[in-house]
Amino acid sequence: MRALCLITVKPGKVDAVVAILKKKRKIIKQIMVVAGRADISVLLQGNIDEINNMVIDFKKIKDIVTTETLIEVEVNMGW
């Protein structure tokens, strides 16, 4: 299962948060600094419990303001 976690951080703290995230490589597949509503996008791959625990871990990082997690789903369109 894959998920995309959008992370908003305190102003000027993107580099510090990225450095912390790079140390948590267990299920993190990619970290991207992005423009838009979020500051950082993290691609996660694991089972639902691993993804849930990683997002809970993210919330313990003091410079993270908000997270939004988008979980990949399979849809059969019947085509």
MDTraj code that builds the backbone (N, CA, C; nanometers):
import mdtraj as md
import numpy as np

residues = "MET ARG ALA LEU CYS LEU ILE THR VAL LYS PRO GLY LYS VAL ASP ALA VAL VAL ALA ILE LEU LYS LYS LYS ARG LYS ILE ILE LYS GLN ILE MET VAL VAL ALA GLY ARG ALA ASP ILE SER VAL LEU LEU GLN GLY ASN ILE ASP GLU ILE ASN ASN MET VAL ILE ASP PHE LYS LYS ILE LYS ASP ILE VAL THR THR GLU THR LEU ILE GLU VAL GLU VAL ASN MET GLY TRP".split()
xyz = np.array([
    [0.0848, -0.1168, 0.0000],
    [0.0000, 0.0000, 0.0000],
    [0.0895, 0.1233, 0.0000],
    [0.0472, 0.2244, -0.0755],
    [0.1226, 0.3498, -0.0788],
    [0.0349, 0.4637, -0.0288],
    [0.1013, 0.5668, 0.0230],
    [0.0310, 0.6861, 0.0691],
    [0.1201, 0.8068, 0.0448],
    [0.0570, 0.9194, 0.0260],
    [0.1269, 1.0459, 0.0098],
    [0.0906, 1.1326, 0.1284],
    [0.1901, 1.1773, 0.2032],
    [0.1648, 1.2619, 0.3193],
    [0.2103, 1.4036, 0.2868],
    [0.1164, 1.4977, 0.2918],
    [0.1456, 1.6390, 0.2693],
    [0.1711, 1.7036, 0.4047],
    [0.2847, 1.7704, 0.4183],
    [0.3264, 1.8256, 0.5472],
    [0.3466, 1.9758, 0.5355],
    [0.2882, 2.0495, 0.6291],
    [0.3098, 2.1932, 0.6400],
    [0.3961, 2.2166, 0.7636],
    [0.4989, 2.3012, 0.7486],
    [0.5910, 2.3261, 0.8602],
    [0.5938, 2.4741, 0.8958],
    [0.6532, 2.5042, 1.0108],
    [0.6700, 2.6437, 1.0527],
    [0.7629, 2.7143, 0.9544],
    [0.7434, 2.8453, 0.9351],
    [0.8283, 2.9199, 0.8415],
    [0.9773, 2.9023, 0.8718],
    [1.0546, 2.8776, 0.7662],
    [1.1988, 2.8653, 0.7796],
    [1.2480, 2.7321, 0.8335],
    [1.1596, 2.6351, 0.8515],
    [1.1971, 2.5071, 0.9130],
    [1.1958, 2.3892, 0.8161],
    [1.1794, 2.4145, 0.6874],
    [1.1705, 2.3060, 0.5900],
    [1.2965, 2.2194, 0.5928],
    [1.4137, 2.2819, 0.5870],
    [1.5390, 2.2048, 0.5833],
    [1.5565, 2.1198, 0.7089],
    [1.5230, 2.1748, 0.8239],
    [1.5358, 2.1010, 0.9498],
    [1.4423, 1.9798, 0.9523],
    [1.3197, 1.9978, 0.9058],
    [1.2235, 1.8872, 0.9049],
    [1.2653, 1.7812, 0.8037],
    [1.3125, 1.8221, 0.6866],
    [1.3593, 1.7258, 0.5864],
    [1.4745, 1.6431, 0.6435],
    [1.5654, 1.7061, 0.7147],
    [1.6780, 1.6337, 0.7758],
    [1.6286, 1.5286, 0.8752],
    [1.5274, 1.5626, 0.9544],
    [1.4697, 1.4662, 1.0495],
    [1.4013, 1.3519, 0.9742],
    [1.3259, 1.3852, 0.8701],
    [1.2541, 1.2830, 0.7931],
    [1.3499, 1.1866, 0.7251],
    [1.4651, 1.2351, 0.6803],
    [1.5623, 1.1479, 0.6135],
    [1.6152, 1.0399, 0.7074],
    [1.6092, 1.0627, 0.8351],
    [1.6542, 0.9636, 0.9329],
    [1.5490, 0.8548, 0.9556],
    [1.4243, 0.8803, 0.9178],
    [1.3129, 0.7868, 0.9375],
    [1.2868, 0.7110, 0.8073],
    [1.3827, 0.6350, 0.7604],
    [1.3751, 0.5741, 0.6281],
    [1.3010, 0.4412, 0.6236],
    [1.2417, 0.3970, 0.7324],
    [1.1804, 0.2645, 0.7350],
    [1.0800, 0.2434, 0.6206],
    [0.9782, 0.3265, 0.6108],
    [0.8793, 0.3099, 0.5029],
    [0.8717, 0.4322, 0.4122],
    [0.9576, 0.5315, 0.4364],
    [0.9602, 0.6500, 0.3503],
    [1.0360, 0.6156, 0.2226],
    [0.9715, 0.6347, 0.1096],
    [1.0331, 0.6049, -0.0191],
    [1.0896, 0.7293, -0.0861],
    [1.0264, 0.8448, -0.0622],
    [1.0730, 0.9672, -0.1260],
    [1.0265, 1.0878, -0.0455],
    [1.1125, 1.1884, -0.0369],
    [1.0802, 1.3145, 0.0298],
    [1.0986, 1.4254, -0.0727],
    [0.9951, 1.5083, -0.0887],
    [1.0029, 1.6180, -0.1855],
    [0.9620, 1.7494, -0.1192],
    [1.0419, 1.8521, -0.1385],
    [1.0010, 1.9868, -0.0983],
    [0.9162, 2.0386, -0.2136],
    [0.7954, 2.0845, -0.1826],
    [0.6997, 2.1226, -0.2870],
    [0.6471, 2.2640, -0.2644],
    [0.5909, 2.3205, -0.3700],
    [0.5256, 2.4512, -0.3615],
    [0.3752, 2.4273, -0.3592],
    [0.3038, 2.5139, -0.2914],
    [0.1587, 2.5012, -0.2832],
    [0.1129, 2.4988, -0.1393],
    [0.0037, 2.4325, -0.1153],
    [-0.0568, 2.4279, 0.0181],
    [0.0347, 2.3612, 0.1202],
    [0.1113, 2.2618, 0.0765],
    [0.2035, 2.1914, 0.1657],
    [0.3466, 2.2365, 0.1366],
    [0.4360, 2.2106, 0.2316],
    [0.5776, 2.2437, 0.2155],
    [0.6598, 2.1213, 0.1757],
    [0.6181, 2.0051, 0.2260],
    [0.6908, 1.8804, 0.2027],
    [0.5895, 1.7718, 0.1664],
    [0.6269, 1.6883, 0.0708],
    [0.5459, 1.5727, 0.0341],
    [0.6308, 1.4479, 0.0565],
    [0.5736, 1.3492, 0.1251],
    [0.6466, 1.2268, 0.1560],
    [0.5690, 1.1080, 0.1009],
    [0.6365, 1.0261, 0.0201],
    [0.5762, 0.9040, -0.0326],
    [0.6099, 0.7899, 0.0628],
    [0.5062, 0.7244, 0.1137],
    [0.5219, 0.6142, 0.2085],
    [0.4774, 0.4845, 0.1422],
    [0.5444, 0.3745, 0.1781],
    [0.5017, 0.2444, 0.1280],
    [0.5137, 0.1434, 0.2409],
    [0.4008, 0.0794, 0.2731],
    [0.3965, -0.0196, 0.3795],
    [0.2525, -0.0613, 0.4007],
    [0.2279, -0.1354, 0.5073],
    [0.0885, -0.1705, 0.5364],
    [0.0219, -0.0543, 0.6095],
    [-0.1076, -0.0625, 0.6278],
    [-0.1836, 0.0492, 0.6850],
    [-0.1358, 0.0848, 0.8261],
    [-0.0975, -0.0150, 0.9047],
    [-0.0483, 0.0124, 1.0402],
    [0.0855, 0.0852, 1.0374],
    [0.1743, 0.0453, 0.9461],
    [0.3044, 0.1132, 0.9341],
    [0.2870, 0.2578, 0.8908],
    [0.1978, 0.2796, 0.7945],
    [0.1715, 0.4161, 0.7483],
    [0.1117, 0.4988, 0.8612],
    [0.0140, 0.4436, 0.9311],
    [-0.0492, 0.5137, 1.0429],
    [0.0533, 0.5501, 1.1498],
    [0.1391, 0.4562, 1.1867],
    [0.2399, 0.4823, 1.2894],
    [0.3409, 0.5872, 1.2448],
    [0.3769, 0.5881, 1.1169],
    [0.4713, 0.6874, 1.0662],
    [0.4104, 0.8266, 1.0705],
    [0.2825, 0.8388, 1.0330],
    [0.2163, 0.9691, 1.0369],
    [0.2038, 1.0177, 1.1821],
    [0.1745, 0.9279, 1.2738],
    [0.1707, 0.9642, 1.4158],
    [0.3089, 1.0124, 1.4599],
    [0.4136, 0.9462, 1.4104],
    [0.5517, 0.9880, 1.4388],
    [0.5790, 1.1287, 1.3854],
    [0.5275, 1.1584, 1.2651],
    [0.5463, 1.2910, 1.2065],
    [0.4906, 1.3987, 1.2991],
    [0.3781, 1.3711, 1.3611],
    [0.3118, 1.4710, 1.4454],
    [0.3915, 1.5020, 1.5724],
    [0.4902, 1.4187, 1.6034],
    [0.5765, 1.4427, 1.7197],
    [0.6900, 1.5398, 1.6881],
    [0.7114, 1.5697, 1.5601],
    [0.8164, 1.6637, 1.5199],
    [0.7639, 1.8052, 1.5448],
    [0.8310, 1.8791, 1.6306],
    [0.7770, 2.0075, 1.6796],
    [0.7565, 2.1131, 1.5720],
    [0.8330, 2.1081, 1.4624],
    [0.8202, 2.2108, 1.3590],
    [0.7135, 2.1791, 1.2542],
    [0.6502, 2.0620, 1.2644],
    [0.5405, 2.0282, 1.1733],
    [0.4113, 2.0876, 1.2275],
    [0.3420, 2.1624, 1.1422],
    [0.2170, 2.2276, 1.1813],
    [0.0975, 2.1376, 1.1506],
    [0.0902, 2.0853, 1.0268],
    [-0.0208, 1.9978, 0.9878],
    [0.0290, 1.8879, 0.8939],
    [-0.0489, 1.7794, 0.8903],
    [-0.0259, 1.6739, 0.7921],
    [-0.1595, 1.6370, 0.7295],
    [-0.1525, 1.5934, 0.6047],
    [-0.2702, 1.5401, 0.5361],
    [-0.2225, 1.4169, 0.4602],
    [-0.2841, 1.3037, 0.4866],
    [-0.2393, 1.1791, 0.4265],
    [-0.3399, 1.1301, 0.3231],
    [-0.2900, 1.1057, 0.2032],
    [-0.3715, 1.0561, 0.0927],
    [-0.3321, 0.9112, 0.0697],
    [-0.4242, 0.8185, 0.0929],
    [-0.3953, 0.6760, 0.0808],
    [-0.4421, 0.6257, -0.0546],
    [-0.3537, 0.5549, -0.1235],
    [-0.3846, 0.5011, -0.2551],
    [-0.4937, 0.3940, -0.2425],
    [-0.5901, 0.3982, -0.3343],
    [-0.6953, 0.2966, -0.3389],
    [-0.7009, 0.2405, -0.4804],
    [-0.7445, 0.1188, -0.4917],
    [-0.7643, 0.0589, -0.6221],
    [-0.9129, 0.0678, -0.6561],
    [-0.9415, 0.1188, -0.7739],
    [-1.0795, 0.1353, -0.8174],
    [-1.0995, 0.0580, -0.9471],
    [-1.2003, -0.0288, -0.9477],
    [-1.2342, -0.1023, -1.0694],
    [-1.3424, -0.0234, -1.1422],
    [-1.3046, 0.0379, -1.2531],
    [-1.3995, 0.1192, -1.3286],
    [-1.4895, 0.0343, -1.4185],
    [-1.4625, -0.0963, -1.4264],
    [-1.5459, -0.1856, -1.5050],
    [-1.5286, -0.1722, -1.6557],
    [-1.4174, -0.1169, -1.6995],
    [-1.3955, -0.0974, -1.8423],
    [-1.3415, -0.2201, -1.9044],
])
top = md.Topology()
chain = top.add_chain()
for i, resn in enumerate(residues, 1):
    res = top.add_residue(resn, chain, resSeq=i)
    for name in ("N", "CA", "C"):
        top.add_atom(name, md.element.get_by_symbol(name[0]), res)
traj = md.Trajectory(xyz[None], top)
